[in-house]
Amino acid sequence: MLSRKGGKIINIGSMYSFFGSGLIPSYSAAKGAIVQLTKSMAIELAPHNIQVNAIAPGWIETDMTAPVRIMPLNDEILARTPAGRWGQPEELAGTAVYLASRASDFVTGTTIRVDGGYAVR
């Protein structure tokens, strides 16, 4: 990217980038670090026309989250999410396309939450 004088880096965070977890504290710490890494890399690479951003998915239906959907936590997730449902993996695609496109050339150092409104409560 340096030799091409430009590029896009998209990191993947999580809702645990912003909220702690008693179930998986190491995961929360790692995902919190993604947000700070994104900001730091954005500062470092902006002079080289490289934008660095992150996507923080909410509760998305995947193999990794399947066990949660049968736990009591599932009811809490649905109650907290204004959309009232889990997200689908393909619902992250538009944000990724935007961040990878020229439309986001003046966007750097940010984390976009794709969470059905989970974080607003």
The 8 nearest C-alpha neighbors of each residue, nearest first, counted from 0:
[[1, 3, 5, 2, 6, 4, 49, 47],
 [0, 2, 4, 3, 5, 47, 49, 6],
 [1, 3, 4, 0, 5, 47, 6, 48],
 [4, 2, 0, 1, 5, 6, 47, 48],
 [5, 3, 1, 2, 47, 0, 48, 6],
 [6, 4, 48, 49, 0, 3, 47, 1],
 [5, 7, 49, 0, 50, 48, 8, 4],
 [6, 8, 50, 49, 99, 51, 9, 5],
 [7, 9, 51, 50, 52, 10, 6, 49],
 [10, 8, 53, 52, 51, 7, 11, 54],
 [9, 11, 53, 52, 54, 8, 12, 37],
 [12, 10, 54, 53, 55, 9, 13, 33],
 [13, 11, 55, 30, 54, 33, 16, 53],
 [12, 14, 55, 15, 16, 56, 30, 57],
 [13, 15, 16, 57, 17, 55, 18, 56],
 [14, 16, 18, 27, 13, 17, 19, 30],
 [15, 17, 31, 30, 13, 14, 12, 27],
 [18, 16, 15, 14, 31, 19, 13, 27],
 [19, 17, 15, 16, 14, 20, 27, 31],
 [20, 18, 15, 27, 24, 21, 17, 16],
 [21, 19, 22, 24, 23, 27, 18, 15],
 [20, 22, 23, 24, 19, 27, 25, 18],
 [23, 21, 20, 24, 19, 26, 25, 27],
 [22, 24, 26, 20, 25, 21, 27, 19],
 [25, 23, 27, 20, 26, 21, 28, 22],
 [24, 26, 28, 27, 23, 29, 30, 20],
 [27, 25, 29, 24, 28, 23, 30, 15],
 [28, 26, 15, 24, 30, 25, 29, 19],
 [27, 29, 25, 31, 26, 30, 24, 32],
 [30, 28, 32, 26, 31, 27, 25, 33],
 [29, 31, 16, 33, 27, 12, 32, 28],
 [32, 30, 16, 28, 33, 29, 34, 27],
 [31, 33, 29, 35, 30, 34, 36, 28],
 [34, 32, 36, 30, 31, 35, 12, 37],
 [35, 33, 37, 32, 36, 31, 38, 110],
 [34, 36, 38, 32, 37, 33, 39, 31],
 [37, 35, 33, 39, 38, 34, 40, 32],
 [36, 38, 34, 40, 35, 39, 108, 52],
 [39, 37, 108, 41, 35, 36, 40, 42],
 [40, 38, 36, 42, 41, 37, 35, 43],
 [39, 41, 43, 37, 42, 38, 44, 36],
 [42, 40, 108, 51, 38, 44, 39, 43],
 [41, 43, 39, 40, 45, 44, 38, 108],
 [42, 44, 40, 41, 45, 39, 46, 47],
 [43, 45, 41, 47, 49, 46, 42, 40],
 [44, 46, 48, 47, 49, 42, 41, 43],
 [47, 45, 44, 48, 43, 49, 42, 41],
 [46, 48, 45, 44, 49, 4, 5, 1],
 [49, 47, 5, 45, 46, 4, 50, 6],
 [50, 48, 6, 5, 45, 44, 47, 7],
 [49, 51, 107, 7, 41, 45, 8, 6],
 [52, 50, 8, 41, 107, 108, 37, 7],
 [53, 51, 109, 9, 108, 107, 37, 110],
 [54, 52, 10, 110, 9, 11, 111, 109],
 [53, 55, 111, 11, 110, 12, 112, 56],
 [56, 54, 13, 12, 112, 111, 11, 14],
 [57, 55, 113, 13, 114, 112, 54, 14],
 [56, 58, 114, 14, 113, 59, 13, 55],
 [57, 59, 85, 86, 56, 114, 60, 76],
 [58, 60, 86, 87, 85, 57, 61, 88],
 [61, 59, 87, 86, 64, 85, 58, 65],
 [62, 60, 63, 64, 59, 65, 88, 87],
 [61, 63, 65, 64, 60, 66, 59, 67],
 [62, 64, 61, 65, 66, 60, 67, 59],
 [63, 65, 61, 67, 62, 66, 60, 68],
 [64, 66, 62, 68, 67, 63, 61, 60],
 [67, 65, 68, 64, 69, 70, 63, 62],
 [68, 66, 70, 69, 64, 65, 73, 72],
 [67, 69, 73, 65, 66, 70, 64, 72],
 [68, 70, 67, 66, 73, 71, 65, 72],
 [69, 71, 67, 72, 68, 73, 66, 74],
 [72, 70, 73, 74, 69, 75, 67, 68],
 [71, 73, 75, 70, 74, 76, 67, 68],
 [74, 72, 68, 76, 71, 75, 70, 67],
 [75, 73, 77, 76, 72, 71, 78, 70],
 [76, 74, 78, 72, 73, 77, 79, 71],
 [77, 75, 73, 79, 74, 78, 80, 72],
 [76, 78, 83, 80, 74, 79, 75, 84],
 [79, 77, 75, 76, 80, 74, 83, 81],
 [78, 80, 76, 77, 117, 75, 81, 120],
 [79, 81, 117, 77, 83, 82, 116, 78],
 [82, 80, 83, 116, 115, 79, 117, 78],
 [83, 81, 115, 80, 84, 116, 85, 77],
 [84, 82, 77, 81, 80, 78, 85, 115],
 [85, 83, 82, 77, 86, 80, 115, 81],
 [84, 86, 59, 58, 60, 87, 83, 77],
 [87, 85, 59, 60, 58, 84, 88, 90],
 [86, 88, 59, 90, 89, 60, 85, 91],
 [89, 87, 90, 91, 59, 86, 60, 61],
 [90, 88, 91, 92, 87, 93, 86, 59],
 [89, 91, 88, 87, 92, 93, 86, 113],
 [92, 90, 89, 94, 93, 88, 95, 113],
 [91, 93, 95, 89, 94, 90, 96, 88],
 [94, 92, 96, 95, 91, 97, 90, 89],
 [93, 95, 97, 96, 92, 91, 98, 54],
 [94, 96, 92, 98, 97, 93, 99, 91],
 [95, 97, 93, 99, 94, 98, 100, 92],
 [98, 96, 94, 100, 95, 99, 93, 103],
 [97, 99, 95, 103, 96, 100, 94, 9],
 [100, 98, 96, 97, 7, 95, 101, 103],
 [101, 99, 97, 102, 98, 103, 96, 104],
 [100, 102, 104, 103, 99, 97, 98, 105],
 [101, 103, 100, 104, 97, 98, 105, 99],
 [102, 104, 106, 101, 105, 98, 100, 97],
 [103, 105, 101, 106, 102, 50, 100, 107],
 [106, 104, 103, 107, 50, 102, 101, 48],
 [107, 105, 103, 104, 50, 108, 109, 52],
 [108, 106, 50, 51, 52, 109, 41, 105],
 [107, 109, 38, 41, 52, 37, 51, 110],
 [110, 108, 52, 107, 53, 111, 38, 106],
 [109, 111, 53, 54, 52, 112, 55, 34],
 [112, 110, 54, 55, 53, 113, 109, 94],
 [111, 113, 55, 114, 56, 54, 110, 57],
 [114, 112, 56, 57, 55, 115, 111, 91],
 [113, 115, 57, 116, 117, 56, 112, 58],
 [114, 116, 82, 117, 80, 81, 113, 57],
 [115, 117, 114, 81, 119, 80, 118, 82],
 [118, 116, 80, 114, 119, 115, 79, 120],
 [119, 117, 120, 116, 114, 14, 80, 112],
 [118, 120, 116, 117, 80, 81, 79, 115],
 [119, 118, 117, 79, 116, 80, 81, 78]]
